[in-house]
């Protein structure tokens, strides 16, 4: 079984290596999807994989890399185009 979750993180999450660290953590857990910065200062991600792997990555994202400070993490089921199947875990351009 595979789950796909949409995440939006707020706090000190840009300029602290969050995207690179999240990609590394996702790949280590066998997750696919993507991560990107948002113009409003947040980080957005779609994470797909086995339920335990996705849960583990979401738990990591609540803390983030050492220089980050995550004040808020909103998690929901991915919908529409975001709910498709992913082959890798990528960085997307800022939106």
C-alpha positions as CSV (number, residue, x, y, z in Angstrom):
1,X,0.0,0.0,0.0
2,X,1.2,3.5,-0.9
3,X,0.1,6.8,0.6
4,X,0.6,10.3,-0.7
5,X,0.7,13.3,1.6
6,X,0.8,17.0,0.9
7,X,2.9,19.1,3.4
8,X,3.2,22.8,4.0
9,X,5.9,23.9,6.5
10,X,6.2,27.4,8.0
11,X,8.9,28.9,10.2
12,X,12.6,29.3,9.5
13,X,12.5,26.7,6.6
14,X,14.1,28.6,3.7
15,X,17.9,29.2,3.5
16,X,18.7,26.5,6.0
17,X,19.2,23.5,3.6
18,X,15.6,22.2,4.2
19,X,15.0,21.0,0.6
20,X,18.4,19.2,0.3
21,X,18.0,17.6,3.7
22,X,14.4,16.5,3.0
23,X,15.4,15.0,-0.3
24,X,18.2,13.0,1.4
25,X,15.8,11.9,4.2
26,X,13.1,10.9,1.7
27,X,15.5,8.8,-0.4
28,X,16.9,7.1,2.7
29,X,13.3,6.0,3.6
30,X,12.4,5.0,0.0
31,X,9.9,7.8,-0.4
32,X,9.2,9.6,-3.7
33,X,7.6,13.0,-4.5
34,X,9.0,16.5,-4.4
35,X,9.8,19.6,-2.3
36,X,9.9,23.3,-3.2
37,X,10.1,26.7,-1.7
38,X,7.1,29.0,-1.8
39,X,7.3,32.7,-2.4
40,X,5.5,33.3,0.9
41,X,8.5,31.8,2.8
42,X,7.0,28.4,3.4
43,X,8.2,25.0,2.1
44,X,5.8,22.7,0.3
45,X,6.2,19.0,-0.3
46,X,4.4,15.9,-1.6
47,X,5.6,12.7,-0.1
48,X,4.7,9.2,-1.3
49,X,5.6,5.8,-0.1
50,X,4.8,3.0,2.4
51,X,2.7,4.4,5.3
52,X,5.5,3.8,7.8
53,X,8.1,5.5,5.6
54,X,5.9,8.6,5.0
55,X,5.0,8.8,8.7
56,X,8.7,8.7,9.5
57,X,9.5,11.4,7.0
58,X,6.7,13.7,8.3
59,X,8.0,13.2,11.8
60,X,11.5,14.3,10.6
61,X,9.9,17.3,8.8
62,X,8.4,18.5,12.0
63,X,12.0,19.2,13.2
64,X,13.8,19.6,9.9
65,X,17.6,20.0,9.5
66,X,19.6,21.5,12.4
67,X,19.4,25.2,11.3
68,X,15.6,25.1,10.7
69,X,12.8,26.0,13.0
70,X,9.5,24.5,12.0
71,X,6.6,26.5,13.6
72,X,3.8,24.8,11.7
73,X,3.4,21.7,9.6
74,X,0.1,21.2,7.8
75,X,-0.5,17.7,6.5
76,X,-3.3,16.5,4.2
77,X,-4.0,13.8,1.6
78,X,-2.6,14.8,-1.7
79,X,-5.3,15.6,-4.3
80,X,-5.6,16.1,-8.0
81,X,-2.3,16.2,-9.9
82,X,-0.3,15.9,-6.7
83,X,-1.8,12.4,-6.1
84,X,-0.1,10.9,-9.2
85,X,2.6,8.3,-8.9
86,X,6.2,9.5,-8.5
87,X,9.4,7.8,-9.6
88,X,11.9,9.8,-7.6
89,X,12.1,12.6,-5.0
90,X,12.8,16.0,-6.8
91,X,13.3,19.7,-6.1
92,X,10.8,21.8,-7.9
93,X,11.2,25.5,-8.8
94,X,9.9,28.0,-6.3
95,X,6.2,28.6,-6.8
